[in-house]
Amino acid sequence: MANITRFDPFGDLARLEQFSDIEDFWRAPWTRALWKGLPSQAPIKIDVTEDDKSYRVKADVPGVKKEDIKVSIDGNQVSISAEVKSEKEEKKGESVVRSERYYGKQYRSFSLEHDLDQAGAEARYENGVLQLTLPKKEKTSAKKLTVK
């Protein structure tokens, strides 16, 4: 005969009582698996506004040199990538106690309703904010073919 056990929906919560501090909870080995699939960096946050002729994009990219920002436009698709580089400065006798700043590559891609004029696009970077001016491509009329 098979053993039957009763399901206790709060049974896993009993294990949480052993943690006296919330930081102890997040350091537990089984909680690391929860974070493994999540992105390790904050995404680039953007604001997009539009008028009749163009889109304006403001993207927060703090702590990045303008040479490390790449913007590409393909039709109506805009991609922004930025690399935050770590500054290695170690002093003799010092060790890092806590490090919360991110170093690595950030990436953001989005589509707009209209195709963009790549030749007229402009980008400016100041005080951690990337500003893009993306003119809309003028619509071309359809060409009618005469069947002979």
ABEGO torsion letter per residue (X at the ends): XBBBBBBBAAAAAAAAAABABAAAAAABAAAAAAAAABBABBBBBBBBBBBAABBBBBBBBBGBBAAABBBBBBEABBBBBBBBBBBBBBBBGBBBABBABBBEBBBBBBBBABBBBAAABBBBBBGGBBBBBBBBBBBBBBBBBBBX
